Amino acid sequence: MGFGFIMAIRILFGVCMVFIIGYIFGGFAKNPALASLTKVAAILAIVLFIAANVFFMRLVFRHTAGGEHGTGQPKWQQCRYK
């Protein structure tokens, strides 16, 4: 599920960027429907950026919280030498 979610966020983010770039450099501003879609795409791009960062941080924290061999410590805190 994680990989599919990451790919969906990236595809939606790319589509939002196409609308925003089309508004700035293309003729999207002349068409009222495309102009309103571009505004929605700009808001969605911000939300997707935040959602992607939250999702990636959850994956990182979940990966490091379990540690190695169920000790509860991240790998970088485990010292086997005494």
PDB file of N, CA, C and O in Angstrom:
ATOM      1  N   MET A   1       0.808  -1.183   0.000  1.00  0.00           N
ATOM      2  CA  MET A   1       0.000   0.000   0.000  1.00  0.00           C
ATOM      3  C   MET A   1       0.860   1.259   0.000  1.00  0.00           C
ATOM      4  O   MET A   1       0.484   2.263  -0.605  1.00  0.00           O
ATOM      5  N   GLY A   2       1.992   1.216   0.662  1.00  0.00           N
ATOM      6  CA  GLY A   2       2.849   2.388   0.764  1.00  0.00           C
ATOM      7  C   GLY A   2       3.348   2.866  -0.584  1.00  0.00           C
ATOM      8  O   GLY A   2       3.344   4.065  -0.864  1.00  0.00           O
ATOM      9  N   PHE A   3       3.780   1.928  -1.428  1.00  0.00           N
ATOM     10  CA  PHE A   3       4.301   2.314  -2.742  1.00  0.00           C
ATOM     11  C   PHE A   3       3.208   2.901  -3.621  1.00  0.00           C
ATOM     12  O   PHE A   3       3.443   3.881  -4.327  1.00  0.00           O
ATOM     13  N   GLY A   4       2.019   2.317  -3.590  1.00  0.00           N
ATOM     14  CA  GLY A   4       0.898   2.834  -4.370  1.00  0.00           C
ATOM     15  C   GLY A   4       0.489   4.228  -3.928  1.00  0.00           C
ATOM     16  O   GLY A   4       0.153   5.077  -4.754  1.00  0.00           O
ATOM     17  N   PHE A   5       0.519   4.465  -2.607  1.00  0.00           N
ATOM     18  CA  PHE A   5       0.182   5.781  -2.078  1.00  0.00           C
ATOM     19  C   PHE A   5       1.209   6.816  -2.510  1.00  0.00           C
ATOM     20  O   PHE A   5       0.851   7.936  -2.874  1.00  0.00           O
ATOM     21  N   ILE A   6       2.475   6.449  -2.471  1.00  0.00           N
ATOM     22  CA  ILE A   6       3.541   7.356  -2.896  1.00  0.00           C
ATOM     23  C   ILE A   6       3.393   7.693  -4.374  1.00  0.00           C
ATOM     24  O   ILE A   6       3.539   8.852  -4.763  1.00  0.00           O
ATOM     25  N   MET A   7       3.105   6.696  -5.197  1.00  0.00           N
ATOM     26  CA  MET A   7       2.953   6.946  -6.629  1.00  0.00           C
ATOM     27  C   MET A   7       1.725   7.810  -6.915  1.00  0.00           C
ATOM     28  O   MET A   7       1.773   8.678  -7.787  1.00  0.00           O
ATOM     29  N   ALA A   8       0.637   7.586  -6.199  1.00  0.00           N
ATOM     30  CA  ALA A   8      -0.565   8.402  -6.409  1.00  0.00           C
ATOM     31  C   ALA A   8      -0.296   9.858  -6.045  1.00  0.00           C
ATOM     32  O   ALA A   8      -0.724  10.761  -6.763  1.00  0.00           O
ATOM     33  N   ILE A   9       0.399  10.095  -4.950  1.00  0.00           N
ATOM     34  CA  ILE A   9       0.729  11.470  -4.552  1.00  0.00           C
ATOM     35  C   ILE A   9       1.621  12.123  -5.601  1.00  0.00           C
ATOM     36  O   ILE A   9       1.422  13.288  -5.944  1.00  0.00           O
ATOM     37  N   ARG A  10       2.595  11.387  -6.109  1.00  0.00           N
ATOM     38  CA  ARG A  10       3.502  11.969  -7.107  1.00  0.00           C
ATOM     39  C   ARG A  10       2.787  12.283  -8.409  1.00  0.00           C
ATOM     40  O   ARG A  10       3.058  13.310  -9.030  1.00  0.00           O
ATOM     41  N   ILE A  11       1.873  11.410  -8.834  1.00  0.00           N
ATOM     42  CA  ILE A  11       1.130  11.662 -10.070  1.00  0.00           C
ATOM     43  C   ILE A  11       0.219  12.872  -9.907  1.00  0.00           C
ATOM     44  O   ILE A  11       0.167  13.730 -10.788  1.00  0.00           O
ATOM     45  N   LEU A  12      -0.500  12.949  -8.786  1.00  0.00           N
ATOM     46  CA  LEU A  12      -1.365  14.105  -8.550  1.00  0.00           C
ATOM     47  C   LEU A  12      -0.564  15.390  -8.433  1.00  0.00           C
ATOM     48  O   LEU A  12      -1.007  16.438  -8.905  1.00  0.00           O
ATOM     49  N   PHE A  13       0.592  15.328  -7.820  1.00  0.00           N
ATOM     50  CA  PHE A  13       1.443  16.499  -7.701  1.00  0.00           C
ATOM     51  C   PHE A  13       1.908  16.952  -9.088  1.00  0.00           C
ATOM     52  O   PHE A  13       1.937  18.150  -9.371  1.00  0.00           O
ATOM     53  N   GLY A  14       2.268  16.008  -9.943  1.00  0.00           N
ATOM     54  CA  GLY A  14       2.672  16.348 -11.307  1.00  0.00           C
ATOM     55  C   GLY A  14       1.547  16.986 -12.103  1.00  0.00           C
ATOM     56  O   GLY A  14       1.777  17.940 -12.846  1.00  0.00           O
ATOM     57  N   VAL A  15       0.339  16.472 -11.956  1.00  0.00           N
ATOM     58  CA  VAL A  15      -0.812  17.048 -12.652  1.00  0.00           C
ATOM     59  C   VAL A  15      -1.066  18.472 -12.159  1.00  0.00           C
ATOM     60  O   VAL A  15      -1.372  19.361 -12.953  1.00  0.00           O
ATOM     61  N   CYS A  16      -0.940  18.684 -10.864  1.00  0.00           N
ATOM     62  CA  CYS A  16      -1.115  20.043 -10.318  1.00  0.00           C
ATOM     63  C   CYS A  16      -0.077  20.993 -10.893  1.00  0.00           C
ATOM     64  O   CYS A  16      -0.392  22.141 -11.207  1.00  0.00           O
ATOM     65  N   MET A  17       1.151  20.526 -11.033  1.00  0.00           N
ATOM     66  CA  MET A  17       2.195  21.389 -11.581  1.00  0.00           C
ATOM     67  C   MET A  17       1.918  21.738 -13.045  1.00  0.00           C
ATOM     68  O   MET A  17       2.211  22.849 -13.487  1.00  0.00           O
ATOM     69  N   VAL A  18       1.350  20.785 -13.796  1.00  0.00           N
ATOM     70  CA  VAL A  18       1.005  21.071 -15.195  1.00  0.00           C
ATOM     71  C   VAL A  18      -0.029  22.185 -15.268  1.00  0.00           C
ATOM     72  O   VAL A  18       0.088  23.085 -16.101  1.00  0.00           O
ATOM     73  N   PHE A  19      -1.039  22.134 -14.405  1.00  0.00           N
ATOM     74  CA  PHE A  19      -2.049  23.185 -14.406  1.00  0.00           C
ATOM     75  C   PHE A  19      -1.457  24.527 -13.999  1.00  0.00           C
ATOM     76  O   PHE A  19      -1.784  25.553 -14.596  1.00  0.00           O
ATOM     77  N   ILE A  20      -0.602  24.533 -13.003  1.00  0.00           N
ATOM     78  CA  ILE A  20      -0.016  25.796 -12.548  1.00  0.00           C
ATOM     79  C   ILE A  20       0.907  26.382 -13.613  1.00  0.00           C
ATOM     80  O   ILE A  20       0.863  27.585 -13.871  1.00  0.00           O
ATOM     81  N   ILE A  21       1.731  25.558 -14.229  1.00  0.00           N
ATOM     82  CA  ILE A  21       2.627  26.038 -15.290  1.00  0.00           C
ATOM     83  C   ILE A  21       1.819  26.485 -16.506  1.00  0.00           C
ATOM     84  O   ILE A  21       2.173  27.470 -17.155  1.00  0.00           O
ATOM     85  N   GLY A  22       0.742  25.777 -16.818  1.00  0.00           N
ATOM     86  CA  GLY A  22      -0.126  26.177 -17.915  1.00  0.00           C
ATOM     87  C   GLY A  22      -0.795  27.509 -17.654  1.00  0.00           C
ATOM     88  O   GLY A  22      -1.024  28.281 -18.585  1.00  0.00           O
ATOM     89  N   TYR A  23      -1.111  27.788 -16.406  1.00  0.00           N
ATOM     90  CA  TYR A  23      -1.720  29.075 -16.068  1.00  0.00           C
ATOM     91  C   TYR A  23      -0.710  30.208 -16.204  1.00  0.00           C
ATOM     92  O   TYR A  23      -1.030  31.288 -16.702  1.00  0.00           O
ATOM     93  N   ILE A  24       0.503  29.947 -15.757  1.00  0.00           N
ATOM     94  CA  ILE A  24       1.520  31.005 -15.769  1.00  0.00           C
ATOM     95  C   ILE A  24       2.025  31.258 -17.187  1.00  0.00           C
ATOM     96  O   ILE A  24       2.079  32.407 -17.626  1.00  0.00           O
ATOM     97  N   PHE A  25       2.393  30.200 -17.908  1.00  0.00           N
ATOM     98  CA  PHE A  25       3.044  30.367 -19.208  1.00  0.00           C
ATOM     99  C   PHE A  25       2.118  30.143 -20.401  1.00  0.00           C
ATOM    100  O   PHE A  25       2.451  30.526 -21.522  1.00  0.00           O
ATOM    101  N   GLY A  26       0.968  29.530 -20.171  1.00  0.00           N
ATOM    102  CA  GLY A  26       0.083  29.218 -21.291  1.00  0.00           C
ATOM    103  C   GLY A  26      -1.158  30.078 -21.291  1.00  0.00           C
ATOM    104  O   GLY A  26      -1.200  31.145 -20.679  1.00  0.00           O
ATOM    105  N   GLY A  27      -2.157  29.599 -21.984  1.00  0.00           N
ATOM    106  CA  GLY A  27      -3.389  30.353 -22.125  1.00  0.00           C
ATOM    107  C   GLY A  27      -4.473  29.920 -21.163  1.00  0.00           C
ATOM    108  O   GLY A  27      -5.652  30.156 -21.428  1.00  0.00           O
ATOM    109  N   PHE A  28      -4.113  29.290 -20.046  1.00  0.00           N
ATOM    110  CA  PHE A  28      -5.133  28.818 -19.111  1.00  0.00           C
ATOM    111  C   PHE A  28      -5.883  29.980 -18.468  1.00  0.00           C
ATOM    112  O   PHE A  28      -7.040  29.817 -18.079  1.00  0.00           O
ATOM    113  N   ALA A  29      -5.255  31.143 -18.346  1.00  0.00           N
ATOM    114  CA  ALA A  29      -5.886  32.273 -17.670  1.00  0.00           C
ATOM    115  C   ALA A  29      -7.052  32.833 -18.483  1.00  0.00           C
ATOM    116  O   ALA A  29      -7.932  33.490 -17.927  1.00  0.00           O
ATOM    117  N   LYS A  30      -7.067  32.584 -19.774  1.00  0.00           N
ATOM    118  CA  LYS A  30      -8.130  33.122 -20.632  1.00  0.00           C
ATOM    119  C   LYS A  30      -9.427  32.335 -20.498  1.00  0.00           C
ATOM    120  O   LYS A  30     -10.512  32.887 -20.681  1.00  0.00           O
ATOM    121  N   ASN A  31      -9.322  31.057 -20.182  1.00  0.00           N
ATOM    122  CA  ASN A  31     -10.493  30.205 -20.039  1.00  0.00           C
ATOM    123  C   ASN A  31     -10.892  30.168 -18.556  1.00  0.00           C
ATOM    124  O   ASN A  31     -10.081  29.767 -17.722  1.00  0.00           O
ATOM    125  N   PRO A  32     -12.120  30.574 -18.209  1.00  0.00           N
ATOM    126  CA  PRO A  32     -12.511  30.626 -16.792  1.00  0.00           C
ATOM    127  C   PRO A  32     -12.503  29.261 -16.102  1.00  0.00           C
ATOM    128  O   PRO A  32     -12.160  29.165 -14.923  1.00  0.00           O
ATOM    129  N   ALA A  33     -12.879  28.212 -16.825  1.00  0.00           N
ATOM    130  CA  ALA A  33     -12.895  26.878 -16.213  1.00  0.00           C
ATOM    131  C   ALA A  33     -11.475  26.420 -15.871  1.00  0.00           C
ATOM    132  O   ALA A  33     -11.236  25.880 -14.791  1.00  0.00           O
ATOM    133  N   LEU A  34     -10.533  26.638 -16.798  1.00  0.00           N
ATOM    134  CA  LEU A  34      -9.153  26.251 -16.532  1.00  0.00           C
ATOM    135  C   LEU A  34      -8.525  27.125 -15.457  1.00  0.00           C
ATOM    136  O   LEU A  34      -7.671  26.659 -14.703  1.00  0.00           O
ATOM    137  N   ALA A  35      -8.934  28.377 -15.379  1.00  0.00           N
ATOM    138  CA  ALA A  35      -8.406  29.259 -14.335  1.00  0.00           C
ATOM    139  C   ALA A  35      -8.851  28.783 -12.954  1.00  0.00           C
ATOM    140  O   ALA A  35      -8.059  28.801 -12.011  1.00  0.00           O
ATOM    141  N   SER A  36     -10.103  28.359 -12.824  1.00  0.00           N
ATOM    142  CA  SER A  36     -10.580  27.861 -11.531  1.00  0.00           C
ATOM    143  C   SER A  36      -9.933  26.521 -11.193  1.00  0.00           C
ATOM    144  O   SER A  36      -9.625  26.257 -10.031  1.00  0.00           O
ATOM    145  N   LEU A  37      -9.723  25.669 -12.204  1.00  0.00           N
ATOM    146  CA  LEU A  37      -9.026  24.397 -11.951  1.00  0.00           C
ATOM    147  C   LEU A  37      -7.585  24.638 -11.506  1.00  0.00           C
ATOM    148  O   LEU A  37      -7.048  23.881 -10.698  1.00  0.00           O
ATOM    149  N   THR A  38      -6.968  25.679 -12.027  1.00  0.00           N
ATOM    150  CA  THR A  38      -5.603  25.996 -11.638  1.00  0.00           C
ATOM    151  C   THR A  38      -5.535  26.447 -10.186  1.00  0.00           C
ATOM    152  O   THR A  38      -4.580  26.124  -9.479  1.00  0.00           O
ATOM    153  N   LYS A  39      -6.536  27.188  -9.738  1.00  0.00           N
ATOM    154  CA  LYS A  39      -6.574  27.600  -8.331  1.00  0.00           C
ATOM    155  C   LYS A  39      -6.724  26.389  -7.418  1.00  0.00           C
ATOM    156  O   LYS A  39      -6.071  26.304  -6.379  1.00  0.00           O
ATOM    157  N   VAL A  40      -7.581  25.458  -7.806  1.00  0.00           N
ATOM    158  CA  VAL A  40      -7.748  24.224  -7.036  1.00  0.00           C
ATOM    159  C   VAL A  40      -6.457  23.420  -7.064  1.00  0.00           C
ATOM    160  O   VAL A  40      -6.073  22.833  -6.052  1.00  0.00           O
ATOM    161  N   ALA A  41      -5.782  23.387  -8.212  1.00  0.00           N
ATOM    162  CA  ALA A  41      -4.526  22.638  -8.327  1.00  0.00           C
ATOM    163  C   ALA A  41      -3.435  23.241  -7.454  1.00  0.00           C
ATOM    164  O   ALA A  41      -2.612  22.509  -6.904  1.00  0.00           O
ATOM    165  N   ALA A  42      -3.415  24.545  -7.320  1.00  0.00           N
ATOM    166  CA  ALA A  42      -2.414  25.184  -6.469  1.00  0.00           C
ATOM    167  C   ALA A  42      -2.626  24.810  -5.006  1.00  0.00           C
ATOM    168  O   ALA A  42      -1.670  24.516  -4.289  1.00  0.00           O
ATOM    169  N   ILE A  43      -3.878  24.823  -4.569  1.00  0.00           N
ATOM    170  CA  ILE A  43      -4.179  24.423  -3.189  1.00  0.00           C
ATOM    171  C   ILE A  43      -3.881  22.950  -2.998  1.00  0.00           C
ATOM    172  O   ILE A  43      -3.325  22.561  -1.970  1.00  0.00           O
ATOM    173  N   LEU A  44      -4.238  22.126  -3.965  1.00  0.00           N
ATOM    174  CA  LEU A  44      -3.990  20.694  -3.876  1.00  0.00           C
ATOM    175  C   LEU A  44      -2.504  20.376  -3.871  1.00  0.00           C
ATOM    176  O   LEU A  44      -2.079  19.433  -3.205  1.00  0.00           O
ATOM    177  N   ALA A  45      -1.709  21.143  -4.601  1.00  0.00           N
ATOM    178  CA  ALA A  45      -0.264  20.926  -4.605  1.00  0.00           C
ATOM    179  C   ALA A  45       0.327  21.166  -3.222  1.00  0.00           C
ATOM    180  O   ALA A  45       1.196  20.417  -2.776  1.00  0.00           O
ATOM    181  N   ILE A  46      -0.140  22.200  -2.548  1.00  0.00           N
ATOM    182  CA  ILE A  46       0.343  22.471  -1.195  1.00  0.00           C
ATOM    183  C   ILE A  46      -0.067  21.349  -0.246  1.00  0.00           C
ATOM    184  O   ILE A  46       0.741  20.887   0.559  1.00  0.00           O
ATOM    185  N   VAL A  47      -1.314  20.915  -0.340  1.00  0.00           N
ATOM    186  CA  VAL A  47      -1.802  19.841   0.530  1.00  0.00           C
ATOM    187  C   VAL A  47      -1.063  18.537   0.249  1.00  0.00           C
ATOM    188  O   VAL A  47      -0.710  17.820   1.185  1.00  0.00           O
ATOM    189  N   LEU A  48      -0.823  18.218  -1.014  1.00  0.00           N
ATOM    190  CA  LEU A  48      -0.107  16.994  -1.357  1.00  0.00           C
ATOM    191  C   LEU A  48       1.344  17.039  -0.891  1.00  0.00           C
ATOM    192  O   LEU A  48       1.892  16.019  -0.474  1.00  0.00           O
ATOM    193  N   PHE A  49       1.963  18.199  -0.957  1.00  0.00           N
ATOM    194  CA  PHE A  49       3.336  18.340  -0.475  1.00  0.00           C
ATOM    195  C   PHE A  49       3.407  18.061   1.025  1.00  0.00           C
ATOM    196  O   PHE A  49       4.297  17.349   1.490  1.00  0.00           O
ATOM    197  N   ILE A  50       2.472  18.623   1.769  1.00  0.00           N
ATOM    198  CA  ILE A  50       2.448  18.391   3.216  1.00  0.00           C
ATOM    199  C   ILE A  50       2.113  16.933   3.516  1.00  0.00           C
ATOM    200  O   ILE A  50       2.720  16.333   4.403  1.00  0.00           O
ATOM    201  N   ALA A  51       1.151  16.353   2.787  1.00  0.00           N
ATOM    202  CA  ALA A  51       0.774  14.956   3.016  1.00  0.00           C
ATOM    203  C   ALA A  51       1.926  14.012   2.707  1.00  0.00           C
ATOM    204  O   ALA A  51       2.132  13.031   3.421  1.00  0.00           O
ATOM    205  N   ALA A  52       2.668  14.295   1.662  1.00  0.00           N
ATOM    206  CA  ALA A  52       3.808  13.437   1.322  1.00  0.00           C
ATOM    207  C   ALA A  52       4.873  13.500   2.412  1.00  0.00           C
ATOM    208  O   ALA A  52       5.446  12.473   2.777  1.00  0.00           O
ATOM    209  N   ASN A  53       5.142  14.693   2.932  1.00  0.00           N
ATOM    210  CA  ASN A  53       6.135  14.812   3.997  1.00  0.00           C
ATOM    211  C   ASN A  53       5.684  14.106   5.264  1.00  0.00           C
ATOM    212  O   ASN A  53       6.490  13.454   5.927  1.00  0.00           O
ATOM    213  N   VAL A  54       4.418  14.224   5.607  1.00  0.00           N
ATOM    214  CA  VAL A  54       3.896  13.532   6.791  1.00  0.00           C
ATOM    215  C   VAL A  54       3.996  12.020   6.598  1.00  0.00           C
ATOM    216  O   VAL A  54       4.414  11.303   7.507  1.00  0.00           O
ATOM    217  N   PHE A  55       3.621  11.545   5.438  1.00  0.00           N
ATOM    218  CA  PHE A  55       3.667  10.105   5.171  1.00  0.00           C
ATOM    219  C   PHE A  55       5.100   9.569   5.222  1.00  0.00           C
ATOM    220  O   PHE A  55       5.348   8.515   5.807  1.00  0.00           O
ATOM    221  N   PHE A  56       6.039  10.292   4.610  1.00  0.00           N
ATOM    222  CA  PHE A  56       7.431   9.840   4.625  1.00  0.00           C
ATOM    223  C   PHE A  56       8.013   9.865   6.027  1.00  0.00           C
ATOM    224  O   PHE A  56       8.774   8.968   6.391  1.00  0.00           O
ATOM    225  N   MET A  57       7.673  10.871   6.821  1.00  0.00           N
ATOM    226  CA  MET A  57       8.191  10.928   8.192  1.00  0.00           C
ATOM    227  C   MET A  57       7.604   9.806   9.041  1.00  0.00           C
ATOM    228  O   MET A  57       8.293   9.255   9.899  1.00  0.00           O
ATOM    229  N   ARG A  58       6.341   9.463   8.810  1.00  0.00           N
ATOM    230  CA  ARG A  58       5.763   8.332   9.533  1.00  0.00           C
ATOM    231  C   ARG A  58       6.504   7.041   9.192  1.00  0.00           C
ATOM    232  O   ARG A  58       6.761   6.217  10.070  1.00  0.00           O
ATOM    233  N   LEU A  59       6.845   6.867   7.918  1.00  0.00           N
ATOM    234  CA  LEU A  59       7.588   5.677   7.531  1.00  0.00           C
ATOM    235  C   LEU A  59       8.962   5.645   8.189  1.00  0.00           C
ATOM    236  O   LEU A  59       9.406   4.593   8.647  1.00  0.00           O
ATOM    237  N   VAL A  60       9.633   6.785   8.238  1.00  0.00           N
ATOM    238  CA  VAL A  60      10.967   6.846   8.834  1.00  0.00           C
ATOM    239  C   VAL A  60      10.894   6.576  10.323  1.00  0.00           C
ATOM    240  O   VAL A  60      11.696   5.807  10.851  1.00  0.00           O
ATOM    241  N   PHE A  61       9.938   7.201  11.014  1.00  0.00           N
ATOM    242  CA  PHE A  61       9.837   6.998  12.459  1.00  0.00           C
ATOM    243  C   PHE A  61       9.421   5.568  12.784  1.00  0.00           C
ATOM    244  O   PHE A  61       9.890   4.999  13.770  1.00  0.00           O
ATOM    245  N   ARG A  62       8.549   4.983  11.972  1.00  0.00           N
ATOM    246  CA  ARG A  62       8.136   3.606  12.210  1.00  0.00           C
ATOM    247  C   ARG A  62       9.296   2.641  11.979  1.00  0.00           C
ATOM    248  O   ARG A  62       9.438   1.646  12.689  1.00  0.00           O
ATOM    249  N   HIS A  63      10.121   2.946  10.980  1.00  0.00           N
ATOM    250  CA  HIS A  63      11.256   2.081  10.664  1.00  0.00           C
ATOM    251  C   HIS A  63      12.314   2.131  11.755  1.00  0.00           C
ATOM    252  O   HIS A  63      12.901   1.100  12.084  1.00  0.00           O
ATOM    253  N   THR A  64      12.572   3.304  12.326  1.00  0.00           N
ATOM    254  CA  THR A  64      13.625   3.427  13.325  1.00  0.00           C
ATOM    255  C   THR A  64      13.143   3.129  14.733  1.00  0.00           C
ATOM    256  O   THR A  64      13.965   2.881  15.615  1.00  0.00           O
ATOM    257  N   ALA A  65      11.839   3.143  14.973  1.00  0.00           N
ATOM    258  CA  ALA A  65      11.347   2.938  16.333  1.00  0.00           C
ATOM    259  C   ALA A  65      11.472   1.484  16.767  1.00  0.00           C
ATOM    260  O   ALA A  65      11.730   1.211  17.939  1.00  0.00           O
ATOM    261  N   GLY A  66      11.296   0.554  15.845  1.00  0.00           N
ATOM    262  CA  GLY A  66      11.346  -0.856  16.203  1.00  0.00           C
ATOM    263  C   GLY A  66      12.745  -1.336  16.525  1.00  0.00           C
ATOM    264  O   GLY A  66      12.931  -2.231  17.349  1.00  0.00           O
ATOM    265  N   GLY A  67      13.708  -0.751  15.885  1.00  0.00           N
ATOM    266  CA  GLY A  67      15.085  -1.152  16.115  1.00  0.00           C
ATOM    267  C   GLY A  67      15.397  -2.503  15.512  1.00  0.00           C
ATOM    268  O   GLY A  67      14.606  -3.066  14.756  1.00  0.00           O
ATOM    269  N   GLU A  68      16.554  -3.006  15.858  1.00  0.00           N
ATOM    270  CA  GLU A  68      16.996  -4.292  15.354  1.00  0.00           C
ATOM    271  C   GLU A  68      16.760  -5.350  16.417  1.00  0.00           C
ATOM    272  O   GLU A  68      17.099  -5.136  17.581  1.00  0.00           O
ATOM    273  N   HIS A  69      16.200  -6.463  16.052  1.00  0.00           N
ATOM    274  CA  HIS A  69      15.940  -7.602  16.933  1.00  0.00           C
ATOM    275  C   HIS A  69      14.981  -7.247  18.061  1.00  0.00           C
ATOM    276  O   HIS A  69      15.032  -7.870  19.121  1.00  0.00           O
ATOM    277  N   GLY A  70      14.120  -6.275  17.863  1.00  0.00           N
ATOM    278  CA  GLY A  70      13.102  -5.955  18.843  1.00  0.00           C
ATOM    279  C   GLY A  70      13.616  -5.339  20.128  1.00  0.00           C
ATOM    280  O   GLY A  70      12.960  -5.455  21.164  1.00  0.00           O
ATOM    281  N   THR A  71      14.767  -4.690  20.097  1.00  0.00           N
ATOM    282  CA  THR A  71      15.308  -4.091  21.315  1.00  0.00           C
ATOM    283  C   THR A  71      14.633  -2.783  21.657  1.00  0.00           C
ATOM    284  O   THR A  71      14.738  -2.318  22.792  1.00  0.00           O
ATOM    285  N   GLY A  72      13.941  -2.176  20.706  1.00  0.00           N
ATOM    286  CA  GLY A  72      13.277  -0.919  20.963  1.00  0.00           C
ATOM    287  C   GLY A  72      14.153   0.290  20.731  1.00  0.00           C
ATOM    288  O   GLY A  72      13.686   1.422  20.850  1.00  0.00           O
ATOM    289  N   GLN A  73      15.421   0.072  20.399  1.00  0.00           N
ATOM    290  CA  GLN A  73      16.321   1.185  20.115  1.00  0.00           C
ATOM    291  C   GLN A  73      16.619   1.218  18.627  1.00  0.00           C
ATOM    292  O   GLN A  73      16.725   0.170  17.990  1.00  0.00           O
ATOM    293  N   PRO A  74      16.754   2.411  18.071  1.00  0.00           N
ATOM    294  CA  PRO A  74      17.167   2.489  16.668  1.00  0.00           C
ATOM    295  C   PRO A  74      18.546   1.881  16.472  1.00  0.00           C
ATOM    296  O   PRO A  74      19.318   1.754  17.422  1.00  0.00           O
ATOM    297  N   LYS A  75      18.850   1.508  15.243  1.00  0.00           N
ATOM    298  CA  LYS A  75      20.114   0.825  14.959  1.00  0.00           C
ATOM    299  C   LYS A  75      21.328   1.670  15.316  1.00  0.00           C
ATOM    300  O   LYS A  75      22.350   1.139  15.749  1.00  0.00           O
ATOM    301  N   TRP A  76      21.220   2.994  15.136  1.00  0.00           N
ATOM    302  CA  TRP A  76      22.377   3.834  15.391  1.00  0.00           C
ATOM    303  C   TRP A  76      22.656   3.985  16.877  1.00  0.00           C
ATOM    304  O   TRP A  76      23.735   4.448  17.245  1.00  0.00           O
ATOM    305  N   GLN A  77      21.716   3.609  17.752  1.00  0.00           N
ATOM    306  CA  GLN A  77      21.941   3.698  19.193  1.00  0.00           C
ATOM    307  C   GLN A  77      22.416   2.393  19.788  1.00  0.00           C
ATOM    308  O   GLN A  77      22.778   2.346  20.963  1.00  0.00           O
ATOM    309  N   GLN A  78      22.424   1.342  19.009  1.00  0.00           N
ATOM    310  CA  GLN A  78      22.827   0.054  19.557  1.00  0.00           C
ATOM    311  C   GLN A  78      24.334  -0.118  19.434  1.00  0.00           C
ATOM    312  O   GLN A  78      24.890  -0.091  18.335  1.00  0.00           O
ATOM    313  N   CYS A  79      24.960  -0.289  20.533  1.00  0.00           N
ATOM    314  CA  CYS A  79      26.408  -0.481  20.545  1.00  0.00           C
ATOM    315  C   CYS A  79      26.681  -1.879  21.079  1.00  0.00           C
ATOM    316  O   CYS A  79      26.283  -2.197  22.200  1.00  0.00           O
ATOM    317  N   ARG A  80      27.342  -2.707  20.310  1.00  0.00           N
ATOM    318  CA  ARG A  80      27.628  -4.076  20.730  1.00  0.00           C
ATOM    319  C   ARG A  80      28.978  -4.218  21.404  1.00  0.00           C
ATOM    320  O   ARG A  80      29.304  -5.277  21.939  1.00  0.00           O
ATOM    321  N   TYR A  81      29.760  -3.155  21.378  1.00  0.00           N
ATOM    322  CA  TYR A  81      31.078  -3.212  21.983  1.00  0.00           C
ATOM    323  C   TYR A  81      31.027  -2.599  23.372  1.00  0.00           C
ATOM    324  O   TYR A  81      30.409  -1.554  23.579  1.00  0.00           O
ATOM    325  N   LYS A  82      31.673  -3.249  24.309  1.00  0.00           N
ATOM    326  CA  LYS A  82      31.710  -2.733  25.686  1.00  0.00           C
ATOM    327  C   LYS A  82      33.124  -2.510  26.118  1.00  0.00           C
ATOM    328  O   LYS A  82      33.364  -2.078  27.246  1.00  0.00           O
TER     329      LYS A  82
END
